[in-house]
Amino acid sequence: MDRLVRLRMDLSYDGTEFSGWARQPGRRTVQGELEEALGRVLRLESAPALTVAGRTDAGVHARGQVAHADLAISSLAVLDASARRGAHTGGAEEDWEDKGAQWLSALIRRLSGVLPLDVRVKAVCVAPEGFDARFSALSRRYVYRLSDAPGGVDPLRRREVVWHNRPLDVDLLNAASAALLGEHDFAAFCKSREGATTIRELQRLDWARGDDAIIRATVVADAFCHSMVRALVGSVLAVGEGRRPAEWPGQVLAATIRDSGVHVAPAHGLTLEEVRYPAAEELARRAASTRRVRTLNA
């Protein structure tokens, strides 16, 4: 049997015209475009399956997304330019040892030629032993961008910056966010999924107004459940504009049930900026730990 190699792929995409990451019948998705492009470039009968660090929702962007795919070395041999010219080569595995880096460079170039312009593969490498794009991750960092400028958002940035038509107090935004930090059951901010835990560790949620007048919320957690980031942002915005007291998001969190007063912030303001992983020797251990369903008493 062909030996498989696990490849790590670093990705970016404009989520505006995608129905999210995950493949869906009849819908345009990031996973669908990437898997189809890989199958086409590698001349595979069926497209390979990608595992992603974080499944972004429809309209959400990514600058630092990570995915992996397990591919047969023989399938990568089609990227060997010398073989296509008829030059003598050994077996695929033998050639892989000598030419693997060249093949992966060729893979990036060929993918750039077939992928649509709103999704890019920035880097491809052989993943370290034990690497899993999803389960080995230590944290994901998102940034939510919005503007409360009376005149609205710069039209050139309208796809990534949300216009908020009420003035926001950054100090109030940060005060409201403080009670949400730490490990909690975030059921009040998540769309429930049968059999899935909503316990997460929110490591960072802070707000700053930049020199460009854009307000950025930086959100970091070990993992996020469906719609969690945008629900957190929406609850804190209610405080920043003066409609709710600073204690309110913390009270919603403690109730552990979805509150109708929490409005999920628009998707296009959110970008996945970075996924962090441990050192190579810790990857497998981290993946095993993450696969365990957590409880707050664990």
Secondary structure, DSSP 8 states (H G I E B T S, - for coil): ---EEEEEEEEEE-GGGSS-SS--TTS--HHHHHHHHHHHHTT-SS----EES----TT-EEEEEEEEEEEEHHHHGGG-HHHHTT-----HHHHHHHHHHHHHHHHHHHHHHHS-TTEEEEEEEE--TT--TTTT--EEEEEEEEE--TT---GGGTTT-EE-SS---HHHHHHHHHTT-EEEE-GGGS---TT---EEEEEEEEEEE-TTS-EEEEEEES---TTHHHHHHHHHHHHHTTSS-TTHHHHHHHHTS--TT-----GGGEEEEEEE---GGGHHHHHHHHHS---TT-
